[in-house]
């Protein structure tokens, strides 16, 4: 399996193990394998600034052209997770701001050994893959309440 295949497999496994509902990939660009792999399990949207013909054609049914620095909120409403693989530094704060507005968690797969210094993100390793995570307080409360209701 090549490097991208391994990253796709690990990210897909992590998301499947930890999330439900809708998932949104921001800045999917030409590395859209994770969004495509998640489609059988979740409602998925994939966004980027590029035109659709410049993006992987497998994304056509779920692709939305959007600028995360000035997002169309309806695209992201209901998401439990916003994730991005190797997003440029310039959009990382916009991803976090968006997640805080809509109540979603954030997962960022950094570029190589990039260190992200935003204190809201915590660095974790899953199967050797570095991941930066932000757990939205509103989602954490929903998970806690949901667990309490199921245990009654």
Secondary structure as GFF3:
##gff-version 3
##sequence-region A 1 152
A	DSSP	alpha_helix	3	18	.	.	.	ID=ss1
A	DSSP	beta_strand	22	26	.	.	.	ID=ss2
A	DSSP	alpha_helix	33	38	.	.	.	ID=ss3
A	DSSP	beta_strand	43	48	.	.	.	ID=ss4
A	DSSP	three_ten_helix	52	54	.	.	.	ID=ss5
A	DSSP	three_ten_helix	57	59	.	.	.	ID=ss6
A	DSSP	beta_strand	63	65	.	.	.	ID=ss7
A	DSSP	three_ten_helix	68	70	.	.	.	ID=ss8
A	DSSP	three_ten_helix	73	75	.	.	.	ID=ss9
A	DSSP	beta_strand	79	85	.	.	.	ID=ss10
A	DSSP	alpha_helix	89	102	.	.	.	ID=ss11
A	DSSP	beta_strand	105	109	.	.	.	ID=ss12
A	DSSP	beta_strand	122	126	.	.	.	ID=ss13
A	DSSP	beta_strand	129	134	.	.	.	ID=ss14
A	DSSP	alpha_helix	137	151	.	.	.	ID=ss15
###
